Amino acid sequence: MYDFVIIGGGIIGMSTAMQLIDLYPDARIALLEKRVRASLPPDRA
C-alpha cells in the first residue's frame, strides 16, 4: 500500500513527488505514467 499516489509523470507529477519526499521521507509514493518513459513528448516515448 502507498501513502501517496501521483497520476502523471510530467513536470508537475515529478515536482510533487520530490516535494513529498522532502516533507515525508519515509512515505511510500507511487507515480503512475501511461507512457514507458516519463516526461517525453508522445512521439518520443
mmCIF file as gemmi writes it, N, C-alpha and C atoms, coordinates in Angstrom:
data_model
loop_
_atom_site.group_PDB
_atom_site.id
_atom_site.type_symbol
_atom_site.label_atom_id
_atom_site.label_alt_id
_atom_site.label_comp_id
_atom_site.label_asym_id
_atom_site.label_entity_id
_atom_site.label_seq_id
_atom_site.pdbx_PDB_ins_code
_atom_site.Cartn_x
_atom_site.Cartn_y
_atom_site.Cartn_z
_atom_site.occupancy
_atom_site.B_iso_or_equiv
_atom_site.pdbx_formal_charge
_atom_site.auth_seq_id
_atom_site.auth_asym_id
_atom_site.pdbx_PDB_model_num
ATOM 1 N N . MET Axp A 1 ? 0.852 -1.172 0 1 0 ? 1 A 1
ATOM 2 C CA . MET Axp A 1 ? 0 0 0 1 0 ? 1 A 1
ATOM 3 C C . MET Axp A 1 ? 0.901 1.239 0 1 0 ? 1 A 1
ATOM 4 N N . TYR Axp A 2 ? 0.424 2.286 -0.668 1 0 ? 2 A 1
ATOM 5 C CA . TYR Axp A 2 ? 1.174 3.533 -0.778 1 0 ? 2 A 1
ATOM 6 C C . TYR Axp A 2 ? 0.535 4.616 0.078 1 0 ? 2 A 1
ATOM 7 N N . ASP Axp A 3 ? 1.361 5.539 0.525 1 0 ? 3 A 1
ATOM 8 C CA . ASP Axp A 3 ? 0.861 6.691 1.269 1 0 ? 3 A 1
ATOM 9 C C . ASP Axp A 3 ? 0.335 7.763 0.319 1 0 ? 3 A 1
ATOM 10 N N . PHE Axp A 4 ? 0.989 7.888 -0.843 1 0 ? 4 A 1
ATOM 11 C CA . PHE Axp A 4 ? 0.589 8.871 -1.85 1 0 ? 4 A 1
ATOM 12 C C . PHE Axp A 4 ? 0.652 8.216 -3.223 1 0 ? 4 A 1
ATOM 13 N N . VAL Axp A 5 ? -0.306 8.537 -4.073 1 0 ? 5 A 1
ATOM 14 C CA . VAL Axp A 5 ? -0.291 8.091 -5.462 1 0 ? 5 A 1
ATOM 15 C C . VAL Axp A 5 ? -0.409 9.331 -6.329 1 0 ? 5 A 1
ATOM 16 N N . ILE Axp A 6 ? 0.552 9.509 -7.228 1 0 ? 6 A 1
ATOM 17 C CA . ILE Axp A 6 ? 0.566 10.649 -8.138 1 0 ? 6 A 1
ATOM 18 C C . ILE Axp A 6 ? 0.291 10.111 -9.531 1 0 ? 6 A 1
ATOM 19 N N . ILE Axp A 7 ? -0.674 10.711 -10.201 1 0 ? 7 A 1
ATOM 20 C CA . ILE Axp A 7 ? -1.024 10.278 -11.551 1 0 ? 7 A 1
ATOM 21 C C . ILE Axp A 7 ? -0.437 11.283 -12.526 1 0 ? 7 A 1
ATOM 22 N N . GLY Axp A 8 ? 0.507 10.826 -13.325 1 0 ? 8 A 1
ATOM 23 C CA . GLY Axp A 8 ? 1.16 11.671 -14.314 1 0 ? 8 A 1
ATOM 24 C C . GLY Axp A 8 ? 2.613 11.911 -13.95 1 0 ? 8 A 1
ATOM 25 N N . GLY Axp A 9 ? 3.502 11.546 -14.853 1 0 ? 9 A 1
ATOM 26 C CA . GLY Axp A 9 ? 4.931 11.685 -14.605 1 0 ? 9 A 1
ATOM 27 C C . GLY Axp A 9 ? 5.551 12.879 -15.29 1 0 ? 9 A 1
ATOM 28 N N . GLY Axp A 10 ? 4.728 13.862 -15.623 1 0 ? 10 A 1
ATOM 29 C CA . GLY Axp A 10 ? 5.263 15.087 -16.214 1 0 ? 10 A 1
ATOM 30 C C . GLY Axp A 10 ? 5.94 15.942 -15.163 1 0 ? 10 A 1
ATOM 31 N N . ILE Axp A 11 ? 6.204 17.178 -15.517 1 0 ? 11 A 1
ATOM 32 C CA . ILE Axp A 11 ? 6.939 18.053 -14.61 1 0 ? 11 A 1
ATOM 33 C C . ILE Axp A 11 ? 6.185 18.301 -13.307 1 0 ? 11 A 1
ATOM 34 N N . ILE Axp A 12 ? 4.869 18.41 -13.36 1 0 ? 12 A 1
ATOM 35 C CA . ILE Axp A 12 ? 4.089 18.636 -12.139 1 0 ? 12 A 1
ATOM 36 C C . ILE Axp A 12 ? 4.105 17.385 -11.261 1 0 ? 12 A 1
ATOM 37 N N . GLY Axp A 13 ? 3.913 16.229 -11.861 1 0 ? 13 A 1
ATOM 38 C CA . GLY Axp A 13 ? 3.938 14.988 -11.091 1 0 ? 13 A 1
ATOM 39 C C . GLY Axp A 13 ? 5.293 14.735 -10.452 1 0 ? 13 A 1
ATOM 40 N N . MET Axp A 14 ? 6.359 14.962 -11.208 1 0 ? 14 A 1
ATOM 41 C CA . MET Axp A 14 ? 7.711 14.769 -10.676 1 0 ? 14 A 1
ATOM 42 C C . MET Axp A 14 ? 8.01 15.768 -9.563 1 0 ? 14 A 1
ATOM 43 N N . SER Axp A 15 ? 7.613 17.021 -9.764 1 0 ? 15 A 1
ATOM 44 C CA . SER Axp A 15 ? 7.835 18.049 -8.74 1 0 ? 15 A 1
ATOM 45 C C . SER Axp A 15 ? 7.068 17.724 -7.468 1 0 ? 15 A 1
ATOM 46 N N . THR Axp A 16 ? 5.838 17.261 -7.63 1 0 ? 16 A 1
ATOM 47 C CA . THR Axp A 16 ? 5.033 16.873 -6.472 1 0 ? 16 A 1
ATOM 48 C C . THR Axp A 16 ? 5.704 15.727 -5.724 1 0 ? 16 A 1
ATOM 49 N N . ALA Axp A 17 ? 6.185 14.74 -6.446 1 0 ? 17 A 1
ATOM 50 C CA . ALA Axp A 17 ? 6.86 13.601 -5.814 1 0 ? 17 A 1
ATOM 51 C C . ALA Axp A 17 ? 8.101 14.058 -5.054 1 0 ? 17 A 1
ATOM 52 N N . MET Axp A 18 ? 8.872 14.948 -5.642 1 0 ? 18 A 1
ATOM 53 C CA . MET Axp A 18 ? 10.078 15.437 -4.978 1 0 ? 18 A 1
ATOM 54 C C . MET Axp A 18 ? 9.746 16.201 -3.702 1 0 ? 18 A 1
ATOM 55 N N . GLN Axp A 19 ? 8.699 17.013 -3.745 1 0 ? 19 A 1
ATOM 56 C CA . GLN Axp A 19 ? 8.311 17.754 -2.546 1 0 ? 19 A 1
ATOM 57 C C . GLN Axp A 19 ? 7.78 16.814 -1.468 1 0 ? 19 A 1
ATOM 58 N N . LEU Axp A 20 ? 7.027 15.797 -1.866 1 0 ? 20 A 1
ATOM 59 C CA . LEU Axp A 20 ? 6.535 14.828 -0.888 1 0 ? 20 A 1
ATOM 60 C C . LEU Axp A 20 ? 7.689 14.073 -0.234 1 0 ? 20 A 1
ATOM 61 N N . ILE Axp A 21 ? 8.707 13.745 -1.011 1 0 ? 21 A 1
ATOM 62 C CA . ILE Axp A 21 ? 9.879 13.068 -0.452 1 0 ? 21 A 1
ATOM 63 C C . ILE Axp A 21 ? 10.567 13.957 0.581 1 0 ? 21 A 1
ATOM 64 N N . ASP Axp A 22 ? 10.66 15.252 0.284 1 0 ? 22 A 1
ATOM 65 C CA . ASP Axp A 22 ? 11.262 16.185 1.246 1 0 ? 22 A 1
ATOM 66 C C . ASP Axp A 22 ? 10.436 16.289 2.52 1 0 ? 22 A 1
ATOM 67 N N . LEU Axp A 23 ? 9.11 16.348 2.372 1 0 ? 23 A 1
ATOM 68 C CA . LEU Axp A 23 ? 8.233 16.516 3.533 1 0 ? 23 A 1
ATOM 69 C C . LEU Axp A 23 ? 8.035 15.227 4.321 1 0 ? 23 A 1
ATOM 70 N N . TYR Axp A 24 ? 7.964 14.103 3.618 1 0 ? 24 A 1
ATOM 71 C CA . TYR Axp A 24 ? 7.68 12.807 4.239 1 0 ? 24 A 1
ATOM 72 C C . TYR Axp A 24 ? 8.706 11.777 3.751 1 0 ? 24 A 1
ATOM 73 N N . PRO Axp A 25 ? 9.925 11.82 4.273 1 0 ? 25 A 1
ATOM 74 C CA . PRO Axp A 25 ? 10.983 10.944 3.741 1 0 ? 25 A 1
ATOM 75 C C . PRO Axp A 25 ? 10.703 9.446 3.878 1 0 ? 25 A 1
ATOM 76 N N . ASP Axp A 26 ? 9.853 9.054 4.801 1 0 ? 26 A 1
ATOM 77 C CA . ASP Axp A 26 ? 9.552 7.63 4.981 1 0 ? 26 A 1
ATOM 78 C C . ASP Axp A 26 ? 8.291 7.181 4.248 1 0 ? 26 A 1
ATOM 79 N N . ALA Axp A 27 ? 7.638 8.092 3.549 1 0 ? 27 A 1
ATOM 80 C CA . ALA Axp A 27 ? 6.389 7.766 2.853 1 0 ? 27 A 1
ATOM 81 C C . ALA Axp A 27 ? 6.671 6.899 1.632 1 0 ? 27 A 1
ATOM 82 N N . ARG Axp A 28 ? 5.697 6.066 1.312 1 0 ? 28 A 1
ATOM 83 C CA . ARG Axp A 28 ? 5.755 5.265 0.085 1 0 ? 28 A 1
ATOM 84 C C . ARG Axp A 28 ? 4.954 6.003 -0.975 1 0 ? 28 A 1
ATOM 85 N N . ILE Axp A 29 ? 5.603 6.312 -2.09 1 0 ? 29 A 1
ATOM 86 C CA . ILE Axp A 29 ? 4.993 7.126 -3.139 1 0 ? 29 A 1
ATOM 87 C C . ILE Axp A 29 ? 4.979 6.327 -4.436 1 0 ? 29 A 1
ATOM 88 N N . ALA Axp A 30 ? 3.811 6.272 -5.073 1 0 ? 30 A 1
ATOM 89 C CA . ALA Axp A 30 ? 3.684 5.649 -6.392 1 0 ? 30 A 1
ATOM 90 C C . ALA Axp A 30 ? 3.42 6.756 -7.399 1 0 ? 30 A 1
ATOM 91 N N . LEU Axp A 31 ? 4.171 6.741 -8.493 1 0 ? 31 A 1
ATOM 92 C CA . LEU Axp A 31 ? 3.979 7.706 -9.568 1 0 ? 31 A 1
ATOM 93 C C . LEU Axp A 31 ? 3.56 6.916 -10.806 1 0 ? 31 A 1
ATOM 94 N N . LEU Axp A 32 ? 2.355 7.155 -11.287 1 0 ? 32 A 1
ATOM 95 C CA . LEU Axp A 32 ? 1.807 6.397 -12.414 1 0 ? 32 A 1
ATOM 96 C C . LEU Axp A 32 ? 1.931 7.207 -13.695 1 0 ? 32 A 1
ATOM 97 N N . GLU Axp A 33 ? 2.425 6.561 -14.736 1 0 ? 33 A 1
ATOM 98 C CA . GLU Axp A 33 ? 2.594 7.205 -16.033 1 0 ? 33 A 1
ATOM 99 C C . GLU Axp A 33 ? 2.133 6.234 -17.104 1 0 ? 33 A 1
ATOM 100 N N . LYS Axp A 34 ? 1.367 6.713 -18.071 1 0 ? 34 A 1
ATOM 101 C CA . LYS Axp A 34 ? 0.85 5.813 -19.105 1 0 ? 34 A 1
ATOM 102 C C . LYS Axp A 34 ? 1.894 5.457 -20.154 1 0 ? 34 A 1
ATOM 103 N N . ARG Axp A 35 ? 2.89 6.302 -20.326 1 0 ? 35 A 1
ATOM 104 C CA . ARG Axp A 35 ? 3.953 6.011 -21.29 1 0 ? 35 A 1
ATOM 105 C C . ARG Axp A 35 ? 5.089 5.264 -20.6 1 0 ? 35 A 1
ATOM 106 N N . VAL Axp A 36 ? 5.893 4.594 -21.394 1 0 ? 36 A 1
ATOM 107 C CA . VAL Axp A 36 ? 7.02 3.838 -20.855 1 0 ? 36 A 1
ATOM 108 C C . VAL Axp A 36 ? 8.05 4.777 -20.239 1 0 ? 36 A 1
ATOM 109 N N . ARG Axp A 37 ? 8.33 5.891 -20.905 1 0 ? 37 A 1
ATOM 110 C CA . ARG Axp A 37 ? 9.315 6.849 -20.412 1 0 ? 37 A 1
ATOM 111 C C . ARG Axp A 37 ? 8.609 8.151 -20.067 1 0 ? 37 A 1
ATOM 112 N N . ALA Axp A 38 ? 8.683 8.542 -18.822 1 0 ? 38 A 1
ATOM 113 C CA . ALA Axp A 38 ? 8.006 9.756 -18.357 1 0 ? 38 A 1
ATOM 114 C C . ALA Axp A 38 ? 8.715 11.01 -18.859 1 0 ? 38 A 1
ATOM 115 N N . SER Axp A 39 ? 7.983 12.093 -18.928 1 0 ? 39 A 1
ATOM 116 C CA . SER Axp A 39 ? 8.479 13.428 -19.258 1 0 ? 39 A 1
ATOM 117 C C . SER Axp A 39 ? 9.01 13.557 -20.679 1 0 ? 39 A 1
ATOM 118 N N . LEU Axp A 40 ? 8.549 12.734 -21.597 1 0 ? 40 A 1
ATOM 119 C CA . LEU Axp A 40 ? 8.905 12.874 -23.004 1 0 ? 40 A 1
ATOM 120 C C . LEU Axp A 40 ? 7.646 13.164 -23.805 1 0 ? 40 A 1
ATOM 121 N N . PRO Axp A 41 ? 7.774 13.898 -24.897 1 0 ? 41 A 1
ATOM 122 C CA . PRO Axp A 41 ? 6.61 14.103 -25.763 1 0 ? 41 A 1
ATOM 123 C C . PRO Axp A 41 ? 6.105 12.753 -26.277 1 0 ? 41 A 1
ATOM 124 N N . PRO Axp A 42 ? 4.811 12.64 -26.589 1 0 ? 42 A 1
ATOM 125 C CA . PRO Axp A 42 ? 4.24 11.347 -27.014 1 0 ? 42 A 1
ATOM 126 C C . PRO Axp A 42 ? 4.957 10.709 -28.199 1 0 ? 42 A 1
ATOM 127 N N . ASP Axp A 43 ? 5.487 11.503 -29.118 1 0 ? 43 A 1
ATOM 128 C CA . ASP Axp A 43 ? 6.15 10.924 -30.284 1 0 ? 43 A 1
ATOM 129 C C . ASP Axp A 43 ? 7.553 10.402 -29.976 1 0 ? 43 A 1
ATOM 130 N N . ARG Axp A 44 ? 8.082 10.689 -28.789 1 0 ? 44 A 1
ATOM 131 C CA . ARG Axp A 44 ? 9.423 10.227 -28.419 1 0 ? 44 A 1
ATOM 132 C C . ARG Axp A 44 ? 9.389 9.122 -27.379 1 0 ? 44 A 1
ATOM 133 N N . ALA Axp A 45 ? 8.224 8.796 -26.84 1 0 ? 45 A 1
ATOM 134 C CA . ALA Axp A 45 ? 8.142 7.784 -25.768 1 0 ? 45 A 1
ATOM 135 C C . ALA Axp A 45 ? 8.221 6.386 -26.331 1 0 ? 45 A 1
